[in-house]
Amino acid sequence: MRQELLSLPKGLAEEVSRNLVMVARLIDEDPEQAYAYARIALRLASRVAAVREAAGFAAYATQKYSEALAEFRAAKRMTGSVELWPVMADCERGLGRPERALAMAGEPEVQKLDKAGQVEMRLVAAGARRDMGELDAAIVTLQSPELASNSVQPWTARLRYAYADALLAAGREDEAREWFAKTLEADKDGATDASDRLAEIDGVEFVDAAVEADVEDDVDADFEDDEDDEDDEDEDDAEVAAAERASDQAEYYDEDDDEYEPVDEPEVDVTDEIVVIEDDERDKA
């Protein structure tokens, strides 16, 4: 890429290179922003093949498949390289033309690809078969010496993962589990979610420890709130009871006391005989 940029004036080459660096940094984490930088580089140096290729990958990452395909074709014309053939075929899939992707898988360009490119083309062809509902054909397409090999190459994890996923889609769960496990062995960088797929097959459910702690805190907080509410209710009940007692006591006064302080309610024995006061005794009183 630096060699290609030497064809530009120094200041322009530096400006284009800065934008291309940002494309590379952001394309996985923020593809839309990477695409914006790619468009700037493309506007500044559209005649540089490396710029057209970078713009193609940025468009591909944002699922602008028609634009990506046009940029890849332009880069291929400029360089004469077939390196982009598999991703061009995948753009055809993205555009809803899996039959064209399959046709590209049978073109002479595939034979010019290196081993990594041929494996990539096989993955694209299998994906096209699945797009067309041909699961069994997709499984057969992925069966290859590269899949059977015990050596781990940069493409091994992705190839095994695609094979396991196709088996699972075809209802061959036991075989799929075996290949997801093999994928996990080869996937040292965690490029796939093979571990999650294995857990899903085995019925294992993972719980985020942080989320679980938050839930426990919420439960504890609710429990404390309930206890506070109960304490408040108890206090309210006590106040009500005290008020009732005070009200009852207010009906009875010590007549010898000018301040009329409440006294304890006199005990009344309902079994006592009712004393009838004669009229003359009442008058005396």
C-alpha positions as a Markdown table, in Angstrom:
| # | Residue | x | y | z |
|---|---|---|---|---|
| 1 | Met | 0.0 | 0.0 | 0.0 |
| 2 | Arg | 2.8 | 2.4 | 0.8 |
| 3 | Gln | 4.4 | 1.6 | -2.6 |
| 4 | Glu | 1.1 | 2.5 | -4.3 |
| 5 | Leu | 0.8 | 5.7 | -2.4 |
| 6 | Leu | 4.2 | 6.8 | -3.6 |
| 7 | Ser | 2.6 | 7.7 | -6.9 |
| 8 | Leu | 0.8 | 10.6 | -5.1 |
| 9 | Pro | 2.3 | 13.9 | -4.1 |
| 10 | Lys | 3.8 | 13.7 | -0.6 |
| 11 | Gly | 1.3 | 15.8 | 1.2 |
| 12 | Leu | -1.6 | 14.0 | -0.5 |
| 13 | Ala | -0.1 | 10.6 | 0.2 |
| 14 | Glu | 0.1 | 11.4 | 3.9 |
| 15 | Glu | -3.5 | 12.6 | 4.0 |
| 16 | Val | -4.7 | 9.5 | 2.2 |
| 17 | Ser | -2.6 | 7.2 | 4.4 |
| 18 | Arg | -4.1 | 8.8 | 7.6 |
| 19 | Asn | -7.6 | 8.1 | 6.4 |
| 20 | Leu | -6.7 | 4.5 | 5.5 |
| 21 | Val | -5.2 | 3.9 | 8.9 |
| 22 | Met | -8.5 | 5.0 | 10.5 |
| 23 | Val | -10.4 | 2.6 | 8.2 |
| 24 | Ala | -8.3 | -0.2 | 9.5 |
| 25 | Arg | -8.7 | 0.8 | 13.1 |
| 26 | Leu | -12.4 | 1.3 | 13.0 |
| 27 | Ile | -13.8 | -1.3 | 10.5 |
| 28 | Asp | -14.5 | -3.9 | 13.2 |
| 29 | Glu | -15.7 | -1.7 | 16.0 |
| 30 | Asp | -17.4 | 1.2 | 14.1 |
| 31 | Pro | -17.9 | 0.2 | 10.4 |
| 32 | Glu | -20.0 | 3.3 | 9.7 |
| 33 | Gln | -17.2 | 5.6 | 10.8 |
| 34 | Ala | -14.6 | 3.5 | 8.9 |
| 35 | Tyr | -16.8 | 3.9 | 5.8 |
| 36 | Ala | -16.7 | 7.7 | 6.2 |
| 37 | Tyr | -12.9 | 7.7 | 6.3 |
| 38 | Ala | -12.8 | 5.4 | 3.3 |
| 39 | Arg | -15.0 | 7.8 | 1.3 |
| 40 | Ile | -12.6 | 10.6 | 2.1 |
| 41 | Ala | -9.6 | 8.5 | 0.9 |
| 42 | Leu | -11.5 | 7.5 | -2.2 |
| 43 | Arg | -12.3 | 11.1 | -3.0 |
| 44 | Leu | -8.6 | 12.0 | -2.7 |
| 45 | Ala | -7.1 | 9.1 | -4.5 |
| 46 | Ser | -9.6 | 7.1 | -6.5 |
| 47 | Arg | -6.9 | 5.9 | -9.0 |
| 48 | Val | -5.0 | 4.0 | -6.3 |
| 49 | Ala | -6.0 | 0.3 | -6.2 |
| 50 | Ala | -5.3 | 0.0 | -2.5 |
| 51 | Val | -7.7 | 2.8 | -1.8 |
| 52 | Arg | -10.4 | 1.2 | -4.0 |
| 53 | Glu | -9.9 | -2.1 | -2.1 |
| 54 | Ala | -10.1 | -0.4 | 1.3 |
| 55 | Ala | -13.3 | 1.4 | 0.2 |
| 56 | Gly | -14.7 | -1.9 | -0.9 |
| 57 | Phe | -14.1 | -3.5 | 2.5 |
| 58 | Ala | -15.6 | -0.5 | 4.3 |
| 59 | Ala | -18.7 | -0.7 | 2.2 |
| 60 | Tyr | -18.9 | -4.5 | 2.7 |
| 61 | Ala | -18.7 | -4.1 | 6.4 |
| 62 | Thr | -21.7 | -1.8 | 6.3 |
| 63 | Gln | -23.6 | -4.2 | 4.0 |
| 64 | Lys | -23.5 | -1.8 | 1.0 |
| 65 | Tyr | -22.8 | -4.8 | -1.2 |
| 66 | Ser | -23.5 | -3.2 | -4.5 |
| 67 | Glu | -21.0 | -0.4 | -3.8 |
| 68 | Ala | -18.5 | -2.9 | -2.3 |
| 69 | Leu | -18.7 | -5.1 | -5.4 |
| 70 | Ala | -18.0 | -2.1 | -7.7 |
| 71 | Glu | -14.9 | -1.1 | -5.7 |
| 72 | Phe | -13.6 | -4.7 | -5.6 |
| 73 | Arg | -14.0 | -5.0 | -9.4 |
| 74 | Ala | -12.2 | -1.7 | -9.9 |
| 75 | Ala | -9.3 | -2.9 | -7.7 |
| 76 | Lys | -9.2 | -6.2 | -9.6 |
| 77 | Arg | -9.0 | -4.4 | -12.9 |
| 78 | Met | -6.2 | -2.2 | -11.7 |
| 79 | Thr | -4.0 | -5.0 | -10.2 |
| 80 | Gly | -5.1 | -8.0 | -12.2 |
| 81 | Ser | -5.1 | -10.0 | -8.9 |
| 82 | Val | -7.8 | -12.6 | -8.1 |
| 83 | Glu | -7.3 | -12.2 | -4.4 |
| 84 | Leu | -10.7 | -10.5 | -4.0 |
| 85 | Trp | -12.6 | -13.1 | -5.9 |
| 86 | Pro | -14.2 | -14.8 | -2.8 |
| 87 | Val | -15.4 | -11.6 | -1.2 |
| 88 | Met | -16.8 | -10.5 | -4.6 |
| 89 | Ala | -18.8 | -13.7 | -4.7 |
| 90 | Asp | -20.0 | -13.1 | -1.2 |
| 91 | Cys | -21.2 | -9.6 | -2.3 |
| 92 | Glu | -23.4 | -11.5 | -4.9 |
| 93 | Arg | -24.8 | -13.4 | -2.0 |
| 94 | Gly | -25.5 | -10.2 | -0.1 |
| 95 | Leu | -27.3 | -8.9 | -3.2 |
| 96 | Gly | -29.6 | -11.9 | -3.1 |
| 97 | Arg | -27.9 | -13.7 | -6.0 |
| 98 | Pro | -26.5 | -16.9 | -4.6 |
| 99 | Glu | -26.6 | -18.7 | -8.0 |
| 100 | Arg | -24.1 | -16.1 | -9.3 |
| 101 | Ala | -21.9 | -16.8 | -6.3 |
| 102 | Leu | -22.0 | -20.5 | -7.1 |
| 103 | Ala | -21.1 | -19.8 | -10.7 |
| 104 | Met | -18.1 | -17.8 | -9.5 |
| 105 | Ala | -17.0 | -20.7 | -7.4 |
| 106 | Gly | -16.6 | -22.7 | -10.6 |
| 107 | Glu | -14.6 | -20.1 | -12.5 |
| 108 | Pro | -10.9 | -20.5 | -13.4 |
| 109 | Glu | -10.0 | -17.7 | -11.1 |
| 110 | Val | -10.5 | -20.0 | -8.1 |
| 111 | Gln | -7.6 | -22.2 | -9.2 |
| 112 | Lys | -5.3 | -19.1 | -9.0 |
| 113 | Leu | -6.1 | -18.5 | -5.4 |
| 114 | Asp | -3.8 | -19.5 | -2.6 |
| 115 | Lys | -4.9 | -22.1 | 0.0 |
| 116 | Ala | -6.6 | -19.5 | 2.3 |
| 117 | Gly | -8.4 | -18.0 | -0.7 |
| 118 | Gln | -9.7 | -21.4 | -1.8 |
| 119 | Val | -11.0 | -22.2 | 1.7 |
| 120 | Glu | -12.7 | -18.8 | 1.7 |
| 121 | Met | -14.3 | -19.6 | -1.7 |
| 122 | Arg | -15.5 | -22.9 | -0.3 |
| 123 | Leu | -17.1 | -21.1 | 2.6 |
| 124 | Val | -18.9 | -18.7 | 0.3 |
| 125 | Ala | -20.1 | -21.5 | -1.9 |
| 126 | Ala | -21.5 | -23.4 | 1.0 |
| 127 | Gly | -23.2 | -20.3 | 2.2 |
| 128 | Ala | -24.8 | -19.9 | -1.2 |
| 129 | Arg | -26.1 | -23.4 | -1.1 |
| 130 | Arg | -27.7 | -22.7 | 2.3 |
| 131 | Asp | -29.2 | -19.5 | 0.8 |
| 132 | Met | -30.9 | -21.7 | -1.8 |
| 133 | Gly | -32.1 | -24.2 | 0.9 |
| 134 | Glu | -29.7 | -26.9 | -0.1 |
| 135 | Leu | -28.4 | -27.9 | 3.3 |
| 136 | Asp | -27.1 | -31.3 | 2.3 |
| 137 | Ala | -25.2 | -29.8 | -0.6 |
| 138 | Ala | -23.7 | -27.1 | 1.7 |
| 139 | Ile | -22.4 | -29.9 | 4.1 |
| 140 | Val | -20.8 | -31.7 | 1.2 |
| 141 | Thr | -19.3 | -28.5 | -0.1 |
| 142 | Leu | -17.5 | -28.0 | 3.2 |
| 143 | Gln | -16.1 | -31.5 | 3.4 |
| 144 | Ser | -12.5 | -31.2 | 2.3 |
| 145 | Pro | -8.9 | -32.1 | 3.2 |
| 146 | Glu | -8.7 | -28.8 | 5.0 |
| 147 | Leu | -11.6 | -29.7 | 7.2 |
| 148 | Ala | -10.3 | -33.2 | 7.9 |
| 149 | Ser | -6.8 | -31.9 | 8.7 |
| 150 | Asn | -5.7 | -31.9 | 12.4 |
| 151 | Ser | -3.3 | -29.0 | 11.8 |
| 152 | Val | -4.6 | -25.6 | 12.9 |
| 153 | Gln | -4.4 | -22.9 | 10.2 |
| 154 | Pro | -5.8 | -19.3 | 10.2 |
| 155 | Trp | -8.9 | -20.6 | 8.5 |
| 156 | Thr | -9.4 | -23.8 | 10.5 |
| 157 | Ala | -11.8 | -22.4 | 13.2 |
| 158 | Arg | -14.1 | -20.7 | 10.6 |
| 159 | Leu | -14.2 | -23.7 | 8.4 |
| 160 | Arg | -15.1 | -26.1 | 11.3 |
| 161 | Tyr | -17.6 | -23.6 | 12.6 |
| 162 | Ala | -19.4 | -23.3 | 9.3 |
| 163 | Tyr | -19.5 | -27.2 | 9.0 |
| 164 | Ala | -20.9 | -27.5 | 12.6 |
| 165 | Asp | -23.5 | -24.8 | 11.9 |
| 166 | Ala | -24.6 | -26.5 | 8.7 |
| 167 | Leu | -24.9 | -29.9 | 10.5 |
| 168 | Leu | -27.0 | -28.3 | 13.2 |
| 169 | Ala | -29.3 | -26.7 | 10.6 |
| 170 | Ala | -29.8 | -30.1 | 9.1 |
| 171 | Gly | -30.8 | -31.6 | 12.4 |
| 172 | Arg | -27.6 | -33.6 | 13.0 |
| 173 | Glu | -27.1 | -32.3 | 16.5 |
| 174 | Asp | -24.6 | -34.9 | 17.8 |
| 175 | Glu | -22.3 | -34.3 | 14.9 |
| 176 | Ala | -22.7 | -30.6 | 15.2 |
| 177 | Arg | -21.7 | -30.8 | 18.8 |
| 178 | Glu | -18.6 | -32.7 | 17.9 |
| 179 | Trp | -17.6 | -30.1 | 15.4 |
| 180 | Phe | -18.4 | -27.1 | 17.6 |
| 181 | Ala | -16.0 | -28.7 | 20.1 |
| 182 | Lys | -13.3 | -29.1 | 17.4 |
| 183 | Thr | -13.9 | -25.5 | 16.5 |
| 184 | Leu | -13.3 | -24.4 | 20.1 |
| 185 | Glu | -10.0 | -26.3 | 20.1 |
| 186 | Ala | -8.8 | -24.3 | 17.0 |
| 187 | Asp | -10.3 | -21.0 | 18.0 |
| 188 | Lys | -7.5 | -19.6 | 20.2 |
| 189 | Asp | -8.5 | -16.0 | 19.6 |
| 190 | Gly | -12.2 | -16.4 | 20.2 |
| 191 | Ala | -13.2 | -15.4 | 16.7 |
| 192 | Thr | -16.3 | -17.5 | 16.8 |
| 193 | Asp | -19.0 | -18.1 | 19.4 |
| 194 | Ala | -18.4 | -21.9 | 19.4 |
| 195 | Ser | -18.4 | -22.1 | 23.2 |
| 196 | Asp | -21.9 | -20.4 | 23.4 |
| 197 | Arg | -23.2 | -22.8 | 20.7 |
| 198 | Leu | -21.9 | -25.8 | 22.7 |
| 199 | Ala | -23.6 | -24.5 | 25.8 |
| 200 | Glu | -26.8 | -24.0 | 24.0 |
| 201 | Ile | -26.8 | -27.6 | 22.7 |
| 202 | Asp | -26.0 | -28.9 | 26.2 |
| 203 | Gly | -28.7 | -26.8 | 27.7 |
| 204 | Val | -26.2 | -24.9 | 29.9 |
| 205 | Glu | -27.3 | -21.3 | 30.7 |
| 206 | Phe | -24.7 | -18.8 | 31.8 |
| 207 | Val | -25.5 | -16.0 | 34.2 |
| 208 | Asp | -23.6 | -12.8 | 34.2 |
| 209 | Ala | -22.1 | -12.4 | 37.7 |
| 210 | Ala | -22.5 | -8.6 | 37.7 |
| 211 | Val | -26.1 | -8.9 | 36.7 |
| 212 | Glu | -26.7 | -11.5 | 39.4 |
| 213 | Ala | -25.1 | -9.3 | 42.0 |
| 214 | Asp | -27.3 | -6.4 | 40.9 |
| 215 | Val | -30.4 | -8.7 | 41.3 |
| 216 | Glu | -29.3 | -9.7 | 44.7 |
| 217 | Asp | -28.8 | -6.1 | 45.7 |
| 218 | Asp | -32.3 | -5.3 | 44.5 |
| 219 | Val | -33.7 | -8.2 | 46.4 |
| 220 | Asp | -31.9 | -7.1 | 49.6 |
| 221 | Ala | -33.1 | -3.5 | 49.1 |
| 222 | Asp | -36.7 | -4.7 | 48.6 |
| 223 | Phe | -36.4 | -6.8 | 51.8 |
| 224 | Glu | -35.0 | -3.8 | 53.7 |
| 225 | Asp | -37.8 | -1.7 | 52.4 |
| 226 | Asp | -40.4 | -4.3 | 53.5 |
| 227 | Glu | -38.8 | -4.4 | 56.9 |
| 228 | Asp | -38.9 | -0.6 | 57.1 |
| 229 | Asp | -42.6 | -0.7 | 56.0 |
| 230 | Glu | -43.4 | -3.3 | 58.7 |
| 231 | Asp | -41.6 | -1.2 | 61.3 |
| 232 | Asp | -43.5 | 1.9 | 60.2 |
| 233 | Glu | -46.8 | -0.1 | 60.4 |
| 234 | Asp | -45.9 | -1.3 | 63.9 |
| 235 | Glu | -45.1 | 2.2 | 65.0 |
| 236 | Asp | -48.4 | 3.4 | 63.5 |
| 237 | Asp | -50.3 | 0.6 | 65.3 |
| 238 | Ala | -48.6 | 1.5 | 68.6 |
| 239 | Glu | -49.5 | 5.2 | 68.1 |
| 240 | Val | -53.1 | 4.3 | 67.3 |
| 241 | Ala | -53.3 | 2.0 | 70.4 |
| 242 | Ala | -51.9 | 4.7 | 72.6 |
| 243 | Ala | -54.3 | 7.3 | 71.3 |
| 244 | Glu | -57.2 | 4.9 | 72.0 |
| 245 | Arg | -56.0 | 4.4 | 75.5 |
| 246 | Ala | -55.7 | 8.1 | 76.1 |
| 247 | Ser | -59.2 | 8.7 | 74.7 |
| 248 | Asp | -60.6 | 6.0 | 77.0 |
| 249 | Gln | -58.8 | 7.4 | 80.0 |
| 250 | Ala | -60.0 | 11.0 | 79.2 |
| 251 | Glu | -63.5 | 9.9 | 80.2 |
| 252 | Tyr | -62.5 | 9.3 | 83.8 |
| 253 | Tyr | -61.3 | 12.1 | 86.0 |
| 254 | Asp | -60.1 | 12.5 | 89.5 |
| 255 | Glu | -62.6 | 15.0 | 90.9 |
| 256 | Asp | -60.4 | 15.9 | 93.8 |
| 257 | Asp | -57.8 | 17.3 | 91.3 |
| 258 | Asp | -58.4 | 20.7 | 89.7 |
| 259 | Glu | -56.3 | 19.8 | 86.7 |
| 260 | Tyr | -58.5 | 16.8 | 85.9 |
| 261 | Glu | -55.7 | 14.4 | 85.2 |
| 262 | Pro | -56.9 | 11.1 | 83.7 |
| 263 | Val | -56.9 | 8.2 | 86.1 |
| 264 | Asp | -57.0 | 4.5 | 85.4 |
| 265 | Glu | -60.4 | 3.2 | 84.3 |
| 266 | Pro | -62.1 | 1.7 | 87.4 |
| 267 | Glu | -62.7 | -1.9 | 87.4 |
| 268 | Val | -66.4 | -2.8 | 87.2 |
| 269 | Asp | -67.6 | -6.2 | 88.3 |
| 270 | Val | -70.6 | -6.9 | 86.2 |
| 271 | Thr | -71.6 | -9.6 | 88.6 |
| 272 | Asp | -72.3 | -7.0 | 91.4 |
| 273 | Glu | -75.9 | -6.5 | 92.3 |
| 274 | Ile | -77.5 | -3.3 | 91.0 |
| 275 | Val | -78.0 | -1.0 | 93.9 |
| 276 | Val | -81.3 | 0.8 | 93.7 |
| 277 | Ile | -81.2 | 4.2 | 95.4 |
| 278 | Glu | -84.4 | 5.3 | 97.0 |
| 279 | Asp | -85.9 | 8.6 | 96.1 |
| 280 | Asp | -85.4 | 10.1 | 99.6 |
| 281 | Glu | -81.7 | 9.0 | 99.6 |
| 282 | Arg | -81.2 | 10.6 | 96.2 |
| 283 | Asp | -82.7 | 13.8 | 97.5 |
| 284 | Lys | -80.3 | 13.7 | 100.5 |
| 285 | Ala | -77.4 | 13.3 | 98.1 |
